[in-house]
Amino acid sequence: MSDLFCDDVITYRADPDGATFDGKAGFRDAAADWAEDFIEWQLLPQEFTDLGEEGVLVRVRQIAEGRSSGVRVDEDYWFLYELTGSKVSKLSFYSRHTDALKAAGLSE
């Protein structure tokens, strides 16, 4: 997946803290931070919204189990992939559909 990213890709996490991560290493850090409290963690793409040359918005189903709690998690997130040429220049994670639509310049 790293080959699909620009070297200076920006990863943005809207929740819980609006954190930004720089570069491919930053993406790996963001992904590791998200997944570290889960076992059997899966992200399953569910729906794609083509934004043309601008990018794509993807509804993703997260299915996992809390490492300590054992609580099953089954919920949707939205990933906004922004493109520069054929590479991802920014990847943003949203837990609310309305926030993802607004970031993508769309409305419900």
Secondary structure as GFF3:
##gff-version 3
##sequence-region A 1 108
A	DSSP	three_ten_helix	2	4	.	.	.	ID=ss1
A	DSSP	beta_strand	5	13	.	.	.	ID=ss2
A	DSSP	beta_strand	19	22	.	.	.	ID=ss3
A	DSSP	alpha_helix	23	35	.	.	.	ID=ss4
A	DSSP	beta_strand	38	50	.	.	.	ID=ss5
A	DSSP	three_ten_helix	52	54	.	.	.	ID=ss6
A	DSSP	beta_strand	55	66	.	.	.	ID=ss7
A	DSSP	beta_strand	72	84	.	.	.	ID=ss8
A	DSSP	beta_strand	87	94	.	.	.	ID=ss9
A	DSSP	alpha_helix	97	103	.	.	.	ID=ss10
###
